[in-house]
Amino acid sequence: MTYRALPSGLASTLVFSASGAVLVLEIVALRLVGPYVGVTLQVSSSVIGISLAAIAYGTWLGGRLADRFDPRLLLTPALVLGAIGTAVTLPLVRYGGEVLRGGAAPAVLLLAALAVFPPAFLLSTINPMVVKLQLGDLDRTGSVVGRLSSIGTLGAITATLATGFVLVAAMPTSWIVLTLAGLLAVGGIALHLWLRRPTLPGQPRTRATLVTLGLVGAGLGVVGPNPCDVETAYHCARVQADPAVPGGRLLILNSAHHSYVDLRDPRHLEFAYVQWIAAVADSLPAGAIDALHLGGGGFTLPGYLRATRPGSRQQVVELDGGLVALDKRKLGLVTGPDLRVRVGDARVGLAAQPSASYDLVVGDAFGYLVVPWHLATREMAQDIARVLRPGGVYAQNVIDYPPDRFIRAELATVASVFPYVALIAPPDALSRAAGSNFVIVASHSPLPDLRSRLASVSPPPSVREGAEWARGARVLTDDYAPVDQLLSR
């Protein structure tokens, strides 16, 4: 059966837009699920895999339907239903995310499916329908399919770049989703009017039901629970006041308790691992020091050093400029000649530092609860060794879970570069059942007596000198650093 083809420009626009919309949804889905299940390799893999499944099944169904019905009658319903599916994504994720919080694999997969599968599945039915309409001449099948496929790919590329470089920085995630839903709905209505056929599904009652469903979905998305005070380019961020401490503020990034700042007393350190790193800093010779912080977070430790070692010069490399702005607004961050901030990747920022220029380097950069893999390799440790002065100290914060495969590998990695290392660990490091922080301490010179420095911390942590605990662990390199897999529980 032969159907009347669409104008070439309209066909190209539909394919370009549908493919682009699916990629916008895929990228935004990573940000929607992050506050509930984190931003890890498993989460990214789940969103990508679910998106590809939606595209595969949607394309298959679209092709089957195009062979049985006039595709011109199906395009508007596909767009309108895709708009509704996009609109209901927000309430599905925000209400479902409250139930599925955590990093368990089933929860991650289910939440990823709620975030992206319905609209991506519906929108993916459009391309084979358009292709079917344009195949009026079998002698041109190859060129038609090739052209539309390339246009769809260009739409996906354009949407990927526009979302990553522009939309996420310019708009909250919820508004990206709702704007996309609105554009898809407008496109469906415009196509309906252009075709001048009753291509919206069914009778007026059916159409009214669909419109109501879309509006209700959008409304629930707007009023649904939002875990963010601020959406930066990298984080869902929230600052929570501590009712027990008048100046206490807790910084929550993607549902993780990331930093604690006391606006009235920068010497007050709430988290144990921050107290451990502060003790390492206190072990350096008295007086002002030069410190490099790889990762800023709430700027708790820079504030502590500013209070305890006046005259020190500190450089912080923080990837998220929006987080720095939030710190200035709500966490009392004041920058100046003694505390400078470079917005950018920690490894790139480290490479730009002069050799032998710092007395203290603190590694405290995380993607959710994971040290980014490129900050955990031997090559990274070698560059840290380069910028440390003789007698300087490196302190690295690491989170791991039993059976502690990552912390052992990271300790072995740092020990492959520095001759003197120690590990500060929870007192129940070997018997605990949950995840916890560790601090690796390394230097070119013999380390100070950390046990006496940490004796005042409650409860006193375990201090293991040397890398014996990491015996047999594989050193991580730029060529091999399966950080997420080592962290898997």
C-alpha positions as CSV (number, residue, x, y, z in Angstrom):
1,M,0.0,0.0,0.0
2,T,1.3,3.4,-1.0
3,Y,0.7,6.5,1.2
4,R,1.1,10.2,0.3
5,A,4.6,11.3,1.3
6,L,5.2,14.3,3.6
7,P,7.1,17.3,2.2
8,S,10.8,16.6,2.5
9,G,11.4,19.5,4.9
10,L,8.6,18.4,7.2
11,A,9.8,14.8,7.2
12,S,13.3,16.0,8.1
13,T,12.0,18.3,10.9
14,L,10.0,15.5,12.5
15,V,12.9,13.0,12.4
16,F,15.4,15.7,13.7
17,S,13.1,16.8,16.5
18,A,12.0,13.4,17.7
19,S,15.6,12.1,17.8
20,G,16.7,15.2,19.6
21,A,13.9,15.1,22.1
22,V,14.9,11.5,23.1
23,L,18.5,12.6,23.8
24,V,17.4,15.6,25.8
25,L,15.3,13.2,27.9
26,E,18.3,10.9,28.3
27,I,20.6,13.6,29.6
28,V,18.0,15.2,31.8
29,A,17.1,11.8,33.3
30,L,20.6,11.5,34.8
31,R,19.9,14.7,36.7
32,L,16.4,13.7,37.7
33,V,17.5,10.4,39.3
34,G,20.8,11.7,40.8
35,P,19.3,13.0,44.0
36,Y,17.8,9.6,44.9
37,V,20.3,7.0,43.7
38,G,23.4,9.1,43.1
39,V,25.5,9.7,40.0
40,T,27.6,6.7,39.5
41,L,28.8,4.6,36.6
42,Q,26.0,2.1,37.3
43,V,23.4,4.9,37.3
44,S,24.7,6.4,34.0
45,S,24.8,2.9,32.5
46,S,21.2,2.2,33.6
47,V,19.9,5.5,32.1
48,I,21.8,4.9,28.8
49,G,20.7,1.2,28.6
50,I,17.0,2.0,29.4
51,S,17.1,4.8,26.8
52,L,18.5,2.5,24.1
53,A,15.9,-0.1,25.0
54,A,13.2,2.5,24.6
55,I,14.5,3.5,21.2
56,A,14.8,-0.1,20.1
57,Y,11.3,-1.1,21.2
58,G,9.8,2.2,20.0
59,T,11.4,1.9,16.6
60,W,10.2,-1.7,16.3
61,L,6.6,-0.8,17.2
62,G,6.6,2.3,15.0
63,G,7.6,0.1,12.0
64,R,4.9,-2.5,12.7
65,L,2.2,0.2,13.0
66,A,3.4,2.0,9.9
67,D,2.9,-1.3,7.9
68,R,-0.6,-1.8,9.2
69,F,-2.0,1.8,9.2
70,D,-1.6,5.1,7.3
71,P,1.4,6.7,9.1
72,R,0.0,10.1,8.5
73,L,-2.8,9.2,10.9
74,L,-0.2,8.1,13.6
75,L,2.3,11.0,13.7
76,T,0.1,13.4,15.6
77,P,-0.9,10.8,18.3
78,A,2.8,9.9,18.7
79,L,3.8,13.5,19.3
80,V,0.9,14.2,21.6
81,L,1.4,11.0,23.6
82,G,5.2,11.7,23.7
83,A,4.4,15.1,25.2
84,I,2.2,13.6,27.8
85,G,4.8,10.9,28.6
86,T,7.4,13.7,29.0
87,A,5.1,15.8,31.3
88,V,4.4,12.8,33.6
89,T,8.1,12.0,33.9
90,L,8.6,14.6,36.7
91,P,5.9,13.2,39.1
92,L,6.9,9.6,38.3
93,V,10.5,10.3,39.3
94,R,9.9,12.6,42.2
95,Y,7.3,10.5,43.9
96,G,8.9,7.3,42.9
97,G,12.4,8.5,43.9
98,E,11.2,9.0,47.5
99,V,10.3,5.3,47.6
100,L,13.3,4.0,45.7
101,R,16.1,6.0,47.5
102,G,19.4,4.3,47.7
103,G,21.9,2.7,45.3
104,A,20.5,-0.9,45.0
105,A,20.6,-2.1,41.4
106,P,16.8,-2.8,41.1
107,A,15.9,0.6,42.4
108,V,18.4,2.3,40.0
109,L,17.0,0.4,37.0
110,L,13.4,1.1,38.0
111,L,13.9,4.8,38.6
112,A,15.8,5.1,35.3
113,A,12.9,3.4,33.5
114,L,10.4,5.8,35.1
115,A,12.6,8.8,34.1
116,V,13.1,8.0,30.4
117,F,11.4,4.9,29.0
118,P,7.7,6.0,28.4
119,P,8.4,9.3,26.5
120,A,11.5,7.9,24.7
121,F,9.5,4.8,23.6
122,L,6.7,6.9,22.2
123,L,8.9,9.4,20.4
124,S,11.0,6.6,18.9
125,T,7.9,5.4,17.0
126,I,8.0,8.5,14.8
127,N,11.1,7.9,12.7
128,P,10.0,4.6,11.1
129,M,6.6,6.1,10.3
130,V,8.2,9.0,8.5
131,V,10.6,6.7,6.6
132,K,7.6,4.6,5.5
133,L,5.8,7.7,4.1
134,Q,8.9,8.7,2.2
135,L,9.5,5.4,0.5
136,G,7.4,6.0,-2.6
137,D,10.2,5.0,-5.0
138,L,12.0,1.7,-4.4
139,D,14.9,2.9,-6.5
140,R,15.6,5.6,-3.9
141,T,15.1,3.5,-0.8
142,G,18.8,3.6,0.2
143,S,19.1,7.4,-0.2
144,V,15.8,8.1,1.7
145,V,16.7,5.8,4.6
146,G,20.3,7.1,4.7
147,R,19.2,10.7,4.6
148,L,16.6,10.4,7.3
149,S,18.9,8.3,9.5
150,S,21.6,10.9,9.2
151,I,19.2,13.7,10.0
152,G,18.0,11.8,13.1
153,T,21.6,11.4,14.2
154,L,22.3,15.1,13.7
155,G,19.2,15.9,15.8
156,A,20.5,13.7,18.6
157,I,24.0,15.2,18.4
158,T,22.5,18.8,18.4
159,A,20.3,18.0,21.4
160,T,23.1,16.4,23.3
161,L,25.4,19.4,22.9
162,A,22.7,22.0,23.4
163,T,21.5,20.3,26.6
164,G,25.0,19.7,28.1
165,F,26.4,23.1,27.2
166,V,23.4,25.4,27.3
167,L,20.1,24.1,28.7
168,V,21.4,22.6,32.0
169,A,23.3,25.7,32.8
170,A,20.4,28.0,31.8
171,M,17.3,26.3,33.2
172,P,16.2,24.0,36.1
173,T,15.7,20.4,35.1
174,S,12.0,20.6,35.7
175,W,11.6,23.5,33.3
176,I,13.6,21.7,30.7
177,V,11.2,18.7,30.9
178,L,8.1,20.9,30.9
179,T,9.3,23.1,28.1
180,L,10.1,20.0,26.0
181,A,6.6,18.6,26.8
182,G,5.1,21.9,25.7
183,L,7.0,22.0,22.5
184,L,6.1,18.4,21.6
185,A,2.4,19.2,22.3
186,V,2.5,22.3,20.1
187,G,4.3,20.4,17.4
188,G,1.6,17.7,17.5
189,I,-1.2,20.2,17.3
190,A,0.5,22.1,14.5
191,L,0.9,18.9,12.5
192,H,-2.7,18.1,13.1
193,L,-3.8,21.4,11.7
194,W,-1.5,21.2,8.8
195,L,-2.7,17.7,7.8
196,R,-6.3,19.0,8.3
197,R,-7.5,15.6,9.4
198,P,-8.9,14.3,12.7
199,T,-5.6,12.7,13.6
200,L,-5.8,13.3,17.3
201,P,-6.9,10.0,18.8
202,G,-10.6,9.2,19.0
203,Q,-13.6,11.2,19.9
204,P,-13.6,14.6,21.7
205,R,-13.9,12.8,25.0
206,T,-10.7,10.9,24.4
207,R,-8.9,14.0,23.3
208,A,-10.1,15.9,26.4
209,T,-8.9,13.0,28.6
210,L,-5.4,13.1,27.0
211,V,-5.1,16.9,27.5
212,T,-6.3,16.5,31.1
213,L,-3.7,13.8,31.7
214,G,-0.9,15.9,30.3
215,L,-1.9,19.0,32.3
216,V,-2.3,16.9,35.5
217,G,1.1,15.3,34.9
218,A,2.7,18.7,34.4
219,G,1.0,20.1,37.5
220,L,2.1,17.2,39.7
221,G,5.7,17.7,38.4
222,V,5.6,21.3,39.4
223,V,4.2,20.8,42.9
224,G,5.8,17.4,43.6
225,P,8.6,17.1,46.2
226,N,11.8,18.8,44.9
227,P,15.0,17.7,46.7
228,C,16.9,20.7,45.5
229,D,17.2,24.3,46.7
230,V,19.5,25.0,43.8
231,E,20.3,23.0,40.7
232,T,23.8,23.7,39.6
233,A,25.4,22.4,36.4
234,Y,26.5,19.3,38.4
235,H,24.5,19.0,41.6
236,C,21.1,19.1,43.2
237,A,22.2,21.2,46.1
238,R,20.4,22.0,49.4
239,V,21.6,23.8,52.5
240,Q,19.9,22.7,55.8
241,A,20.1,24.5,59.1
242,D,21.2,22.5,62.1
243,P,18.6,23.0,64.8
244,A,21.1,22.1,67.5
245,V,23.8,24.6,66.5
246,P,22.8,28.2,65.8
247,G,25.3,28.7,63.0
248,G,25.4,25.1,61.8
249,R,24.7,24.5,58.1
250,L,24.6,21.1,56.3
251,L,25.3,21.0,52.6
252,I,23.5,18.2,50.8
253,L,24.6,17.3,47.3
254,N,22.5,14.8,45.4
255,S,21.1,13.4,48.7
256,A,24.6,12.9,50.2
257,H,25.6,14.8,53.4
258,H,28.6,16.5,51.8
259,S,29.8,19.2,54.1
260,Y,29.1,20.9,57.4
261,V,29.9,24.5,58.1
262,D,29.6,26.5,61.4
263,L,29.0,30.1,60.3
264,R,29.9,31.3,63.8
265,D,32.9,29.1,64.5
266,P,35.0,27.8,61.5
267,R,37.1,25.7,64.0
268,H,34.0,23.6,64.7
269,L,34.4,20.5,62.5
270,E,31.4,18.2,62.6
271,F,32.4,15.3,60.4
272,A,35.0,12.9,61.7
273,Y,37.0,12.7,58.5
274,V,37.3,16.5,58.4
275,Q,38.7,16.3,61.9
276,W,41.2,13.8,60.7
277,I,42.4,15.9,57.8
278,A,42.6,18.9,60.1
279,A,44.8,16.9,62.5
280,V,47.1,16.2,59.5
281,A,47.2,19.9,58.7
282,D,47.9,20.7,62.4
283,S,50.9,18.4,62.3
284,L,52.7,20.7,59.9
285,P,55.2,23.2,61.3
286,A,53.6,26.2,63.0
287,G,52.8,29.3,60.9
288,A,51.3,30.1,57.6
289,I,51.3,27.4,54.9
290,D,50.4,27.1,51.2
291,A,47.6,24.7,50.7
292,L,45.9,23.3,47.6
293,H,42.4,21.8,47.9
294,L,41.2,19.6,45.1
295,G,37.4,19.9,45.6
296,G,35.8,22.7,47.5
297,G,32.4,21.4,48.7
298,G,31.3,23.6,51.6
299,F,34.9,25.0,52.0
300,T,35.0,23.7,55.6
301,L,38.7,23.0,55.7
302,P,39.8,26.2,53.9
303,G,37.8,28.1,56.5
304,Y,39.4,26.1,59.3
305,L,42.9,26.8,58.0
306,R,42.1,30.5,57.6
307,A,41.1,30.6,61.3
308,T,44.0,28.5,62.6
309,R,46.8,29.6,60.4
310,P,46.4,33.2,59.5
311,G,48.4,34.4,56.6
312,S,48.2,31.1,54.8
313,R,47.6,31.1,51.0
314,Q,45.1,28.6,49.8
315,Q,44.0,27.6,46.3
316,V,40.8,25.6,45.8
317,V,40.0,23.9,42.6
318,E,36.2,23.2,42.4
319,L,34.4,21.9,39.3
320,D,31.0,23.4,40.1
321,G,30.9,27.2,39.8
322,G,27.2,27.1,40.8
323,L,28.2,25.4,44.1
324,V,30.8,28.1,44.7
325,A,28.1,30.8,44.3
326,L,25.8,28.9,46.7
327,D,28.7,28.7,49.2
328,K,29.0,32.5,49.0
329,R,25.3,33.1,49.5
330,K,24.5,30.6,52.2
331,L,27.8,29.2,53.7
332,G,29.7,32.3,54.4
333,L,32.5,31.8,51.8
334,V,34.6,34.9,51.3
335,T,37.4,34.7,48.7
336,G,40.4,36.9,48.5
337,P,44.2,36.9,48.1
338,D,44.5,34.4,50.9
339,L,41.8,32.1,49.4
340,R,41.5,31.8,45.7
341,V,39.1,29.6,43.8
342,R,39.6,28.1,40.4
343,V,36.5,26.7,38.7
344,G,37.4,23.6,36.8
345,D,38.4,20.0,36.8
346,A,40.7,19.0,39.7
347,R,43.2,17.2,37.6
348,V,43.4,20.0,35.0
349,G,43.8,22.5,37.8
350,L,46.5,20.5,39.5
351,A,48.5,20.3,36.2
352,A,48.5,24.1,36.1
353,Q,50.2,24.4,39.5
354,P,54.0,25.1,39.8
355,S,56.2,22.3,41.1
356,A,57.2,22.3,44.8
357,S,54.7,25.0,45.6
358,Y,52.5,23.6,48.4
359,D,52.9,22.4,51.9
360,L,49.6,20.6,52.0
361,V,47.4,19.1,49.2
362,V,43.9,17.9,50.2
363,G,42.1,15.6,47.8
364,D,38.3,15.8,48.6
365,A,36.6,15.7,45.2
366,F,33.7,13.4,44.7
367,G,31.0,12.5,42.2
368,Y,28.2,11.7,44.6
369,L,30.0,9.2,46.9
370,V,32.7,8.2,44.5
371,V,36.2,9.6,43.9
372,P,36.2,10.3,40.1
373,W,38.3,7.6,38.5
374,H,40.8,10.0,36.9
375,L,41.6,11.5,40.4
376,A,42.4,8.0,41.8
377,T,45.3,6.9,39.5
378,R,49.1,6.7,39.9
379,E,49.5,9.4,37.3
380,M,47.3,11.7,39.5
381,A,49.4,10.9,42.6
382,Q,52.6,11.6,40.6
383,D,51.4,15.1,39.8
384,I,50.5,15.7,43.4
385,A,54.0,14.6,44.4
386,R,55.3,17.1,41.9
387,V,53.5,20.1,43.5
388,L,54.4,19.2,47.1
389,R,57.4,20.7,48.7
390,P,59.9,18.5,50.6
391,G,58.2,17.8,53.9
392,G,54.8,18.6,52.4
393,V,51.8,16.3,53.1
394,Y,49.0,14.9,50.9
395,A,45.7,14.0,52.6
396,Q,43.1,12.2,50.5
397,N,39.5,11.5,51.5
398,V,38.1,8.2,50.2
399,I,34.7,6.5,50.8
400,D,34.5,2.8,50.5
401,Y,32.2,-0.1,51.6
402,P,33.0,-3.6,52.8
403,P,35.0,-5.6,51.5
404,D,37.1,-2.4,51.1
405,R,38.5,-3.2,47.6
406,F,38.7,0.4,46.5
407,I,40.5,1.9,49.5
408,R,43.0,-0.9,49.4
409,A,43.7,-0.3,45.7
410,E,43.9,3.5,46.3
411,L,46.3,3.0,49.2
412,A,48.5,0.8,47.0
413,T,48.3,3.4,44.3
414,V,49.4,6.3,46.5
415,A,52.1,4.1,48.0
416,S,53.5,3.4,44.6
417,V,54.5,7.1,44.3
418,F,55.1,8.2,47.9
419,P,57.7,6.4,50.2
420,Y,55.8,7.3,53.3
421,V,52.0,6.6,53.7
422,A,49.5,6.0,56.4
423,L,45.8,5.2,56.5
424,I,43.4,6.8,59.0
425,A,40.3,4.6,59.3
426,P,37.3,4.2,61.5
427,P,38.0,2.3,64.7
428,D,35.7,-0.6,63.4
429,A,37.3,-0.5,59.9
430,L,37.4,-4.3,59.6
431,S,34.1,-5.2,61.3
432,R,31.8,-2.5,60.1
433,A,28.9,-3.4,57.8
434,A,28.3,0.1,56.2
435,G,30.4,2.4,54.2
436,S,32.6,5.0,55.8
437,N,35.3,7.6,55.1
438,F,39.1,6.8,55.1
439,V,41.9,9.3,54.8
440,I,45.2,8.4,53.1
441,V,48.2,10.5,54.2
442,A,51.3,10.5,52.1
443,S,54.6,12.4,52.0
444,H,58.1,12.4,50.6
445,S,59.4,12.6,54.2
446,P,58.7,10.6,57.3
447,L,55.2,11.3,58.6
448,P,54.5,13.0,62.0
449,D,53.0,11.0,64.9
450,L,49.4,11.0,63.7
451,R,48.2,8.8,66.6
452,S,48.9,11.5,69.2
453,R,47.4,14.2,67.0
454,L,44.2,12.1,66.6
455,A,43.9,11.0,70.2
456,S,41.5,13.9,71.0
457,V,39.1,12.9,68.3
458,S,36.1,11.0,69.6
459,P,36.1,8.1,68.9
460,P,39.8,7.9,68.1
461,P,40.4,6.5,64.6
462,S,42.7,3.6,63.7
463,V,46.0,4.7,62.2
464,R,47.8,2.2,60.0
465,E,51.3,3.2,58.9
466,G,52.6,1.9,55.6
467,A,50.7,0.1,52.9
468,E,50.7,-3.4,54.4
469,W,46.9,-3.4,54.5
470,A,46.9,-3.0,50.7
471,R,49.1,-5.9,50.0
472,G,48.0,-7.7,46.8
473,A,45.8,-4.8,45.7
474,R,46.2,-3.7,42.1
475,V,47.6,-0.2,41.4
476,L,45.2,2.0,39.6
477,T,46.4,3.8,36.4
478,D,44.9,6.0,33.7
479,D,44.7,2.8,31.6
480,Y,43.0,0.8,34.3
481,A,40.9,2.3,37.1
482,P,37.6,0.5,37.6
483,V,36.6,2.6,40.6
484,D,32.9,2.1,40.4
485,Q,33.3,-1.7,40.1
486,L,35.6,-1.8,43.1
487,L,33.0,0.1,45.1
488,S,30.2,-2.2,44.2
489,R,28.7,-3.9,47.2
